[in-house]
Amino acid sequence: MVLRRYLKAQEDKDLEALMSCWHFDVEVTHPMRPDLSWRGLETYRQAWTRIWEINPHSRFEVVSKAVAGNRIYLEALVEHADGTMIPNMNILEVENGKIRRGRVYTDRPTRDGVSINAFVRDLNPLEQPKRTPRSIETSRDDLKP
């Protein structure tokens, strides 16, 4: 199974084994940070090459994982050169034993003093600005790389 191979490659820091888990034309979207979306195996290779070259002892800690049909749900923490453990929630679609598509939810942890109540109030003010309703299809276009 690809998840087992992927986790073993992360543990061993084996770049070629890691790359073998991914389809050559993989598409990954970052719904929270769309500019981080990417396509193609070479982009992924460059990212992990950089992480392991700069921080050869980088930790990859699995928080939780599950497989349902052709989907992998993987929550992990990745250590970067400055020691920051970056949380990642990955939803990966597998085709023919390789990861073909993914959605990755990740960002630097930030303490900005905004509580959940303030966050919700900001998104849902009492006085609604005039806006044009967006269809679900239009909103989903924002998720495409």
N, C-alpha and C positions, 0 to 999 in steps of 0.2 A: 504494500500500500504506500502511496506517495507521501502521506503524512509521516509515517515511520521513517522513510528515507530522508525526508526533509529535516526532521528533528535530529537524526543521526548525523547528517551533514553539518548542521549547526553545531552540534556537540563537538565534532571532530574538526570544525573549521576547514572543511573540505570543499573548496570552491567548485570544483568540477562535479562533485556529487550533488551539491546544492543546485547547480545549473541544470543538471539532468532531471530535476523535478519539475521544471518549467517548460511550457510550450515555447517554441522559438518566437512566436508572435503574440505572446501573452499581452493582455490588456488589463491594466490596473487603474481604478479610479480612486480618488481620495475625496469622498463627498464633503468633508469638512474643509478641505483645502484643495479645491479643484486644480490649482496650478501645480500641485505635486503629482497629478496623474501622469502615467507613463505607459509606453507600449514597447514591446520588444525585449528580448532576453539580454541584449547588450547593456541596456540601462541598469538592469538588476545586477549584472555582473560588475559594473563600475561601482555601484553603491557598496556592495559587500566587499569588493577588493579594497576600497577606501577604508571602510570600517575596520577590517582586519589588519590592514597595513599600519594604520595609525594606532590602533589599540588591539594588539594580537591576543590579549587576554579578555577581550570583550565578552560580557556575559549575555546569554540569551536564556531568559527564564520563562518557562511556560507557566502561566497562571491557570488557564483552563483550556480544554480542547474537546471537540466533539466532531463526529462525522455523521451526516444524515444524507443518504443517497450519494449524489456526486458532489456534495458540498462539505467543505472543511470549515469549522469554526475554531479559530486559534487566537487566544488572548495571550500576549507575551509582553515581557519587558526586555528592551534591548539597551545595553550599556554602550554609551558613546565615549569618545576620547576625554571629555571633561568630567566623566564619572556619572553623568546624568542617566538615569534609567528611564527611557522613553516608553510609555505604554502604547501598545498596538493592539487593535482588534481587527482581525483579518477574516473575511468571508471569502473563501476561495472555491472556485468551480473547477472540477477535474474532468478532463476529456482524454480518453485513451491513456490513462495513467500519468498524465501531466497536468499541471496547473495551467488552465487556459485563460481564466478571467479572475479578477479579484476586486474586492472593495476593502480599502484599508482606512481605518479610523485611527489617526495618530496625530499628535502634536506635542510640543514641549509643554510639560506641566507648568501652569501659571497660577500664582496666587495674586489675584487682582482685587480682592476684597469684595467681590460681587457675590451676594448670596443667591440661592436658587430663587427666592421670592423676588429679588430685584431683577434677576435675569428674566423671569417670566413677565414681570410688570413692563420691562423694557420692550419685550417682544409683543406685548398685548396692552398698549396704553388705553386709558379710558376714552380718549378722543382719537378715533381712528383716522389716519391720514387717508386722503382720497387715493385710491389705487385701482388698477385694472386687475380683475381676477385672472389668475394664471391657472391653466389646466394642469392636471397631473402630468400629462405628456410633456408640456413645456417645462415644468419643474424637473422632470427626470432628465431632460436634455442637459441640465446643469451637472448631472452625474457622469456624463460621457467625457472620455479623455480628449 
